[in-house]
C-alpha cells in the first residue's frame, strides 16, 4: 500500500534529520569550550524527534488497521452481505484512519506507549540520548 510505504519514508526522513541535527548540536557543543558544559541539552533533541516519529508511526498504524478491516470485509462475507442487502454492512466508509473504530484491539495497535517501544524507534533515540549524556559527563569531568 502506498500510504504505508509513504509512512516508512517519513519515518526514515525523521530519523535522518534527527541524526543530523543531534550530531551537529553535540559536535558544536563539544568543540566549543564555552558550550561544552551544555552538551547535556542535546539529549532532548532525540527525544523530540522520537515523539515526531512515533506520531507518524501511529498514523501509519491507523492505516494498517483500516486495511485489515477492509481485508476482513472482503474475506469474511461482508461484501456478499452488502451486495445482497443493497447497502454496506460491517464496514464504515470514508474512515481512512479508523477514527470510528475504537475497539480494544484498535487502541492496542495504535497505542503511543507500544509504538514508542518499537525497537526501530527506541533503540536509536535512547542511544542518542545516552550518548549525549555520556559526552556531557566526559566533558564535565575532563574539565574539572
MODELLER restraints for C-alpha pairs under 7 A, 6 or more apart:
rsr = mdl.restraints
at = mdl.atoms
rsr.add(forms.Gaussian(group=physical.xy_distance, feature=features.Distance(at['CA:4:A'], at['CA:60:A']), mean=5.91, stdev=0.5))
rsr.add(forms.Gaussian(group=physical.xy_distance, feature=features.Distance(at['CA:7:A'], at['CA:56:A']), mean=6.71, stdev=0.5))
rsr.add(forms.Gaussian(group=physical.xy_distance, feature=features.Distance(at['CA:7:A'], at['CA:57:A']), mean=6.82, stdev=0.5))
rsr.add(forms.Gaussian(group=physical.xy_distance, feature=features.Distance(at['CA:7:A'], at['CA:60:A']), mean=5.69, stdev=0.5))
rsr.add(forms.Gaussian(group=physical.xy_distance, feature=features.Distance(at['CA:11:A'], at['CA:53:A']), mean=5.72, stdev=0.5))
rsr.add(forms.Gaussian(group=physical.xy_distance, feature=features.Distance(at['CA:11:A'], at['CA:56:A']), mean=6.96, stdev=0.5))
rsr.add(forms.Gaussian(group=physical.xy_distance, feature=features.Distance(at['CA:14:A'], at['CA:49:A']), mean=6.89, stdev=0.5))
rsr.add(forms.Gaussian(group=physical.xy_distance, feature=features.Distance(at['CA:14:A'], at['CA:53:A']), mean=6.23, stdev=0.5))
rsr.add(forms.Gaussian(group=physical.xy_distance, feature=features.Distance(at['CA:18:A'], at['CA:46:A']), mean=6.17, stdev=0.5))
rsr.add(forms.Gaussian(group=physical.xy_distance, feature=features.Distance(at['CA:18:A'], at['CA:49:A']), mean=5.94, stdev=0.5))
rsr.add(forms.Gaussian(group=physical.xy_distance, feature=features.Distance(at['CA:22:A'], at['CA:42:A']), mean=6.57, stdev=0.5))
rsr.add(forms.Gaussian(group=physical.xy_distance, feature=features.Distance(at['CA:22:A'], at['CA:45:A']), mean=6.15, stdev=0.5))
rsr.add(forms.Gaussian(group=physical.xy_distance, feature=features.Distance(at['CA:22:A'], at['CA:46:A']), mean=6.80, stdev=0.5))
rsr.add(forms.Gaussian(group=physical.xy_distance, feature=features.Distance(at['CA:25:A'], at['CA:42:A']), mean=6.45, stdev=0.5))
rsr.add(forms.Gaussian(group=physical.xy_distance, feature=features.Distance(at['CA:26:A'], at['CA:39:A']), mean=6.05, stdev=0.5))
rsr.add(forms.Gaussian(group=physical.xy_distance, feature=features.Distance(at['CA:26:A'], at['CA:42:A']), mean=6.00, stdev=0.5))
rsr.add(forms.Gaussian(group=physical.xy_distance, feature=features.Distance(at['CA:26:A'], at['CA:132:A']), mean=6.93, stdev=0.5))
rsr.add(forms.Gaussian(group=physical.xy_distance, feature=features.Distance(at['CA:29:A'], at['CA:35:A']), mean=4.86, stdev=0.5))
rsr.add(forms.Gaussian(group=physical.xy_distance, feature=features.Distance(at['CA:29:A'], at['CA:36:A']), mean=4.95, stdev=0.5))
rsr.add(forms.Gaussian(group=physical.xy_distance, feature=features.Distance(at['CA:29:A'], at['CA:38:A']), mean=6.75, stdev=0.5))
rsr.add(forms.Gaussian(group=physical.xy_distance, feature=features.Distance(at['CA:29:A'], at['CA:39:A']), mean=5.42, stdev=0.5))
rsr.add(forms.Gaussian(group=physical.xy_distance, feature=features.Distance(at['CA:30:A'], at['CA:36:A']), mean=4.75, stdev=0.5))
rsr.add(forms.Gaussian(group=physical.xy_distance, feature=features.Distance(at['CA:30:A'], at['CA:39:A']), mean=6.68, stdev=0.5))
rsr.add(forms.Gaussian(group=physical.xy_distance, feature=features.Distance(at['CA:36:A'], at['CA:139:A']), mean=6.28, stdev=0.5))
rsr.add(forms.Gaussian(group=physical.xy_distance, feature=features.Distance(at['CA:37:A'], at['CA:136:A']), mean=6.43, stdev=0.5))
rsr.add(forms.Gaussian(group=physical.xy_distance, feature=features.Distance(at['CA:37:A'], at['CA:139:A']), mean=6.56, stdev=0.5))
rsr.add(forms.Gaussian(group=physical.xy_distance, feature=features.Distance(at['CA:37:A'], at['CA:140:A']), mean=5.92, stdev=0.5))
rsr.add(forms.Gaussian(group=physical.xy_distance, feature=features.Distance(at['CA:39:A'], at['CA:132:A']), mean=6.57, stdev=0.5))
rsr.add(forms.Gaussian(group=physical.xy_distance, feature=features.Distance(at['CA:39:A'], at['CA:135:A']), mean=6.99, stdev=0.5))
rsr.add(forms.Gaussian(group=physical.xy_distance, feature=features.Distance(at['CA:39:A'], at['CA:136:A']), mean=4.98, stdev=0.5))
rsr.add(forms.Gaussian(group=physical.xy_distance, feature=features.Distance(at['CA:40:A'], at['CA:132:A']), mean=5.95, stdev=0.5))
rsr.add(forms.Gaussian(group=physical.xy_distance, feature=features.Distance(at['CA:40:A'], at['CA:133:A']), mean=5.39, stdev=0.5))
rsr.add(forms.Gaussian(group=physical.xy_distance, feature=features.Distance(at['CA:40:A'], at['CA:136:A']), mean=5.21, stdev=0.5))
rsr.add(forms.Gaussian(group=physical.xy_distance, feature=features.Distance(at['CA:42:A'], at['CA:132:A']), mean=5.97, stdev=0.5))
rsr.add(forms.Gaussian(group=physical.xy_distance, feature=features.Distance(at['CA:43:A'], at['CA:129:A']), mean=4.41, stdev=0.5))
rsr.add(forms.Gaussian(group=physical.xy_distance, feature=features.Distance(at['CA:43:A'], at['CA:132:A']), mean=5.12, stdev=0.5))
rsr.add(forms.Gaussian(group=physical.xy_distance, feature=features.Distance(at['CA:43:A'], at['CA:133:A']), mean=6.43, stdev=0.5))
rsr.add(forms.Gaussian(group=physical.xy_distance, feature=features.Distance(at['CA:46:A'], at['CA:125:A']), mean=5.21, stdev=0.5))
rsr.add(forms.Gaussian(group=physical.xy_distance, feature=features.Distance(at['CA:46:A'], at['CA:128:A']), mean=6.29, stdev=0.5))
rsr.add(forms.Gaussian(group=physical.xy_distance, feature=features.Distance(at['CA:46:A'], at['CA:129:A']), mean=6.13, stdev=0.5))
rsr.add(forms.Gaussian(group=physical.xy_distance, feature=features.Distance(at['CA:47:A'], at['CA:125:A']), mean=6.43, stdev=0.5))
rsr.add(forms.Gaussian(group=physical.xy_distance, feature=features.Distance(at['CA:50:A'], at['CA:121:A']), mean=6.82, stdev=0.5))
rsr.add(forms.Gaussian(group=physical.xy_distance, feature=features.Distance(at['CA:50:A'], at['CA:125:A']), mean=6.14, stdev=0.5))
rsr.add(forms.Gaussian(group=physical.xy_distance, feature=features.Distance(at['CA:54:A'], at['CA:115:A']), mean=6.20, stdev=0.5))
rsr.add(forms.Gaussian(group=physical.xy_distance, feature=features.Distance(at['CA:54:A'], at['CA:116:A']), mean=5.85, stdev=0.5))
rsr.add(forms.Gaussian(group=physical.xy_distance, feature=features.Distance(at['CA:58:A'], at['CA:110:A']), mean=5.40, stdev=0.5))
rsr.add(forms.Gaussian(group=physical.xy_distance, feature=features.Distance(at['CA:58:A'], at['CA:112:A']), mean=6.99, stdev=0.5))
rsr.add(forms.Gaussian(group=physical.xy_distance, feature=features.Distance(at['CA:58:A'], at['CA:115:A']), mean=6.92, stdev=0.5))
rsr.add(forms.Gaussian(group=physical.xy_distance, feature=features.Distance(at['CA:61:A'], at['CA:109:A']), mean=6.78, stdev=0.5))
rsr.add(forms.Gaussian(group=physical.xy_distance, feature=features.Distance(at['CA:61:A'], at['CA:110:A']), mean=5.84, stdev=0.5))
rsr.add(forms.Gaussian(group=physical.xy_distance, feature=features.Distance(at['CA:62:A'], at['CA:97:A']), mean=5.00, stdev=0.5))
rsr.add(forms.Gaussian(group=physical.xy_distance, feature=features.Distance(at['CA:62:A'], at['CA:98:A']), mean=5.93, stdev=0.5))
rsr.add(forms.Gaussian(group=physical.xy_distance, feature=features.Distance(at['CA:62:A'], at['CA:110:A']), mean=6.43, stdev=0.5))
rsr.add(forms.Gaussian(group=physical.xy_distance, feature=features.Distance(at['CA:63:A'], at['CA:96:A']), mean=6.61, stdev=0.5))
rsr.add(forms.Gaussian(group=physical.xy_distance, feature=features.Distance(at['CA:63:A'], at['CA:97:A']), mean=5.26, stdev=0.5))
rsr.add(forms.Gaussian(group=physical.xy_distance, feature=features.Distance(at['CA:66:A'], at['CA:96:A']), mean=6.53, stdev=0.5))
rsr.add(forms.Gaussian(group=physical.xy_distance, feature=features.Distance(at['CA:66:A'], at['CA:97:A']), mean=6.46, stdev=0.5))
rsr.add(forms.Gaussian(group=physical.xy_distance, feature=features.Distance(at['CA:66:A'], at['CA:98:A']), mean=5.69, stdev=0.5))
rsr.add(forms.Gaussian(group=physical.xy_distance, feature=features.Distance(at['CA:73:A'], at['CA:79:A']), mean=6.11, stdev=0.5))
rsr.add(forms.Gaussian(group=physical.xy_distance, feature=features.Distance(at['CA:73:A'], at['CA:91:A']), mean=6.72, stdev=0.5))
rsr.add(forms.Gaussian(group=physical.xy_distance, feature=features.Distance(at['CA:78:A'], at['CA:89:A']), mean=6.44, stdev=0.5))
rsr.add(forms.Gaussian(group=physical.xy_distance, feature=features.Distance(at['CA:78:A'], at['CA:90:A']), mean=6.27, stdev=0.5))
rsr.add(forms.Gaussian(group=physical.xy_distance, feature=features.Distance(at['CA:81:A'], at['CA:89:A']), mean=6.93, stdev=0.5))
rsr.add(forms.Gaussian(group=physical.xy_distance, feature=features.Distance(at['CA:82:A'], at['CA:88:A']), mean=4.62, stdev=0.5))
rsr.add(forms.Gaussian(group=physical.xy_distance, feature=features.Distance(at['CA:82:A'], at['CA:89:A']), mean=5.40, stdev=0.5))
rsr.add(forms.Gaussian(group=physical.xy_distance, feature=features.Distance(at['CA:116:A'], at['CA:122:A']), mean=6.16, stdev=0.5))
